[in-house]
Structures are given as C-alpha cells and as structure tokens.
Amino acid sequence: MLDTGGRVIEGTMTNVFASPRENVLLTPDLSRAGVAGVMRRHILEQAAKAGVQVQVTGSSLDEFMQAGEIFLCNSLIGVWPVRELAGRGYALGSMTLRAQRWAAAC
C-alpha cells in the first residue's frame, strides 16, 4: 500500500522491509500512516543488535522495487519473502533469512 504521496506504507495486514544491499534494511516511516506491528518492532530491534544499518524512510515503490530482496511480516505469519512484484522476481536473500530466524525466536 502507498500513501497519498506515493510512498510505501505496508502490505495487506503486514509490514514491509527491503534490503537494497548487504547489511542494510529499509522499512517505511509510519509516523503519518500505517500500523507499526509487533513483529516489525522485533525485527528492527534484532537488526540493530546485529549491527544491521536500519533506515526508516519514506521510500517510493520504485525505490523499494530496486532492492535485491523484499519481505513482509506480521505476528501470525512471521517473515514472508516477496518472490515477485509487478513482474520482477526477487531472490530469497540473506537478510530475509536472518529476519526469519529473528521472527522464529520471538
């Protein structure tokens, strides 16, 4: 989902993350719209502890789609990798796998 300015907010009942490069994690700034979920907070905390560069930002859909990997999360599904978005395929990358481990330990 996008806000009225075209910035990524979240998925349907999920928070969203992207990893544009190794050891970097992006997630939308939810201060104006969206729901900051429990699993999102847990992943942000674990990423910070692991030394991952976390950026909470107002990114466009194009910026998110340029990332090497994208994943969704919530407290019910844990971490769910995005494998395709708008016809573009995404690999199951190392950041998604790390987030899955963090979610499993929650």
C-alpha positions as a Python dict, from the first residue, in 0.01 Angstrom:
ca = {
    (1, 'M'): (0, 0, 0),
    (2, 'L'): (107, 354, -72),
    (3, 'D'): (17, 679, 99),
    (4, 'T'): (-125, 976, -92),
    (5, 'G'): (230, 1090, -170),
    (6, 'G'): (319, 759, -337),
    (7, 'R'): (541, 636, -53),
    (8, 'V'): (534, 272, 56),
    (9, 'I'): (349, 217, 384),
    (10, 'E'): (277, -155, 429),
    (11, 'G'): (129, -470, 279),
    (12, 'T'): (-220, -602, 348),
    (13, 'M'): (-211, -679, 721),
    (14, 'T'): (170, -684, 705),
    (15, 'N'): (468, -457, 749),
    (16, 'V'): (723, -445, 469),
    (17, 'F'): (1103, -438, 456),
    (18, 'A'): (1354, -416, 173),
    (19, 'S'): (1726, -481, 158),
    (20, 'P'): (1896, -280, -117),
    (21, 'R'): (2242, -412, -32),
    (22, 'E'): (2423, -635, 217),
    (23, 'N'): (2362, -549, 584),
    (24, 'V'): (2112, -269, 506),
    (25, 'L'): (1743, -287, 590),
    (26, 'L'): (1477, -35, 486),
    (27, 'T'): (1126, -7, 624),
    (28, 'P'): (866, 266, 576),
    (29, 'D'): (829, 558, 812),
    (30, 'L'): (486, 501, 965),
    (31, 'S'): (461, 827, 1157),
    (32, 'R'): (189, 961, 923),
    (33, 'A'): (13, 642, 809),
    (34, 'G'): (22, 268, 865),
    (35, 'V'): (42, 34, 1160),
    (36, 'A'): (373, -38, 1331),
    (37, 'G'): (330, -404, 1417),
    (38, 'V'): (482, -609, 1697),
    (39, 'M'): (690, -824, 1458),
    (40, 'R'): (816, -513, 1277),
    (41, 'R'): (940, -375, 1608),
    (42, 'H'): (1104, -707, 1696),
    (43, 'I'): (1284, -724, 1361),
    (44, 'L'): (1404, -364, 1396),
    (45, 'E'): (1536, -438, 1745),
    (46, 'Q'): (1714, -757, 1636),
    (47, 'A'): (1861, -589, 1328),
    (48, 'A'): (2002, -307, 1540),
    (49, 'K'): (2155, -559, 1783),
    (50, 'A'): (2312, -744, 1488),
    (51, 'G'): (2473, -428, 1354),
    (52, 'V'): (2248, -401, 1050),
    (53, 'Q'): (2215, -49, 912),
    (54, 'V'): (1842, 20, 955),
    (55, 'Q'): (1676, 302, 765),
    (56, 'V'): (1319, 402, 849),
    (57, 'T'): (1236, 608, 547),
    (58, 'G'): (972, 744, 313),
    (59, 'S'): (1053, 541, 2),
    (60, 'S'): (869, 529, -327),
    (61, 'L'): (752, 199, -471),
    (62, 'D'): (1023, 227, -738),
    (63, 'E'): (1292, 263, -469),
    (64, 'F'): (1159, -45, -287),
    (65, 'M'): (1141, -244, -608),
    (66, 'Q'): (1508, -172, -683),
    (67, 'A'): (1610, -361, -368),
    (68, 'G'): (1759, -706, -404),
    (69, 'E'): (1511, -856, -160),
    (70, 'I'): (1176, -763, -6),
    (71, 'F'): (986, -933, 274),
    (72, 'L'): (663, -891, 466),
    (73, 'C'): (600, -967, 831),
    (74, 'N'): (337, -984, 1100),
    (75, 'S'): (294, -1171, 1425),
    (76, 'L'): (92, -1452, 1262),
    (77, 'I'): (297, -1536, 952),
    (78, 'G'): (637, -1432, 1084),
    (79, 'V'): (852, -1332, 786),
    (80, 'W'): (728, -1399, 434),
    (81, 'P'): (964, -1335, 140),
    (82, 'V'): (831, -1149, -164),
    (83, 'R'): (926, -1365, -463),
    (84, 'E'): (768, -1148, -735),
    (85, 'L'): (631, -795, -753),
    (86, 'A'): (495, -633, -1070),
    (87, 'G'): (660, -899, -1286),
    (88, 'R'): (1004, -866, -1124),
    (89, 'G'): (1146, -1169, -944),
    (90, 'Y'): (1324, -1149, -610),
    (91, 'A'): (1566, -1399, -459),
    (92, 'L'): (1536, -1534, -108),
    (93, 'G'): (1828, -1333, 27),
    (94, 'S'): (2042, -1338, 337),
    (95, 'M'): (1857, -1050, 507),
    (96, 'T'): (1523, -1226, 468),
    (97, 'L'): (1671, -1546, 609),
    (98, 'R'): (1812, -1355, 906),
    (99, 'A'): (1474, -1192, 967),
    (100, 'Q'): (1307, -1534, 954),
    (101, 'R'): (1542, -1656, 1227),
    (102, 'W'): (1473, -1346, 1437),
    (103, 'A'): (1097, -1397, 1395),
    (104, 'A'): (1119, -1764, 1489),
    (105, 'A'): (1293, -1669, 1814),
    (106, 'C'): (1021, -1418, 1907),
}
